[in-house]
């Protein structure tokens, strides 16, 4: 029987960290997959790794797939980036959306996304991305998620670090084109899309 849960280890997260050799928790976050009929749940650890907040690996969706995240506990930042067509290292738009309990963020097809825990407690979200349990590794690496561009570029266009006690974005030098990040509330973002 398939176990619908998995974790993302520090070893795996090194591929997308600002400082891959920095010490971190053994597990960065936990995933419980709901298949096609239930929502997925993700739980982030708290803390900092080499100055960077704990985050998800990040990915783009394969095919036409929208997704919504609901914040159940904690606070964080949803990072969204849109690539130029056929250019993984050139970004057209970049959003940083501060979220807290009760917020939701709609992620349209084609938008790369990851979530950062900036709080002092677990960050917990639910999302509606369908997972096909017939795939080879549907819980840890679902087929609808493309992780390779981020692995190749060692993360998103910006890293979210703690500076003077608050979140700050630092550009990833592996990208050729990075626009200025737009900091938005969930409502401001919803009004844009």
C-alpha positions, -999 to 999 in steps of 0.1 A, spaced: 0 0 0 13 35 -9 22 57 20 9 92 10 36 111 30 72 121 23 98 145 36 123 168 19 157 162 35 185 187 40 207 167 16 181 171 -12 176 208 -4 213 215 -8 206 216 -46 186 249 -42 202 266 -12 221 299 -13 248 282 9 246 245 2 273 237 27 255 254 56 241 232 84 204 227 85 177 205 100 176 169 89 141 175 74 131 209 59 94 200 52 69 172 52 43 165 25 11 145 27 -5 139 -7 -42 137 -12 -43 121 -47 -71 135 -68 -99 137 -42 -82 153 -12 -61 183 -7 -23 180 -1 -8 192 32 27 206 36 44 214 70 76 234 71 101 234 99 112 267 114 147 282 112 174 295 90 200 277 69 230 298 61 209 329 66 181 316 44 147 308 57 134 272 54 116 268 21 102 243 -3 123 231 -32 101 249 -57 89 238 -91 70 246 -123 40 226 -133 41 204 -163 12 211 -187 -18 233 -179 -23 231 -142 -35 258 -118 -31 255 -81 -43 273 -49 -25 273 -16 -44 279 17 -24 290 48 -36 269 78 -10 279 104 20 302 106 33 329 83 55 330 53 61 342 18 50 327 -14 75 333 -42 63 332 -78 83 336 -109 74 334 -146 101 324 -171 106 339 -205 95 313 -231 122 286 -236 146 305 -212 149 290 -178 175 316 -167 155 346 -178 126 357 -156 97 380 -168 80 386 -135 87 379 -98 63 382 -69 69 379 -32 35 375 -14 35 377 24 9 353 38 -6 344 72 -33 321 85 -65 325 65 -48 337 33 -49 319 0 -28 323 -32 -39 312 -66 -10 300 -88 -17 301 -125 -3 276 -150 33 283 -160 42 301 -128 71 287 -108 64 287 -71 79 279 -37 69 288 -1 91 301 27 85 298 64 94 332 80 76 325 113 86 310 146 61 281 144 54 255 118 40 268 85 12 246 74 -6 248 40 -32 229 20 -32 229 -18 -53 214 -45 -27 201 -69 -38 167 -80 -14 138 -75 -16 106 -96 -7 77 -72 1 55 -102 34 73 -109 68 60 -99 73 85 -70 40 104 -67 45 116 -31 80 130 -32 83 138 -69 49 140 -85 48 139 -123 31 173 -126 61 191 -111 92 200 -130 121 205 -106 150 204 -131 153 241 -141 156 250 -104 181 223 -97 202 235 -127 201 271 -115 205 263 -78 171 277 -68 147 305 -76 158 339 -91 158 352 -55 167 337 -22 147 348 9 172 355 37 168 370 72 185 405 74 181 427 105 154 404 117 132 405 86 128 388 53 150 402 24 154 390 -11 188 383 -26 193 377 -63 206 343 -75 236 350 -97 229 319 -119 201 338 -137 208 361 -167 177 382 -164 159 390 -131 133 418 -128 129 437 -95 107 417 -72 72 430 -65 62 426 -28 24 422 -26 -3 412 -2 -25 383 -12 -52 408 -22 -29 429 -43 -17 398 -61 -53 386 -66 -61 420 -82 -33 416 -106 -42 382 -120 
